């Protein structure tokens, strides 16, 4: 069922909302507190990134928070499933490069699985054409990979 993110009654939705709020607050510890110690993150469209464990997620967050002066993620939908330990979410990113002011606004859909009340699996899909465009803009400005 499709829900406004605040309407989901699934207890795992509160954890998901906290993780997304932690991203926007640039609160690495808050995001990681929502993530299971054995959790995995997969970003299939980011070929340069392997599957990430909790430490890898922490490193990725540090890199993103350093790269972007503005880092805002808005949760737009939570889809409750029959399996209460799985949620699908849609969210939007609105970010701006710290060193080059290059905007990066993308849309995401992700599958979240939960174990012991924490995110144990996060598989995120973005629009790769938007990502490629932002990476080219960062490169043109002389700033890394984007």
Number of C-alpha atoms within 10 A of each C-alpha: 8 13 14 11 21 13 11 17 11 16 11 24 26 16 19 23 19 15 23 21 18 20 22 19 16 19 16 19 14 16 24 21 16 22 26 18 15 12 20 20 21 19 17 15 13 13 8 7 13 12 13 18 19 18 13 15 20 16 14 15 19 14 11 18 21 15 20 21 15 21 21 19 21 17 19 16 19 25 18 21 13 8 8 13 20 21 21 19 23 19 18 17 18 16 22 19 21 16 14 17 15 18 16 21 17 18 17 16 19 19 16 21 21 22 16 9 16 22 27 22 22 20 16 19 17 20 13 14 10 14 17 13 13 21 18 16 19 21 14 11 13 11 17 11 12 18
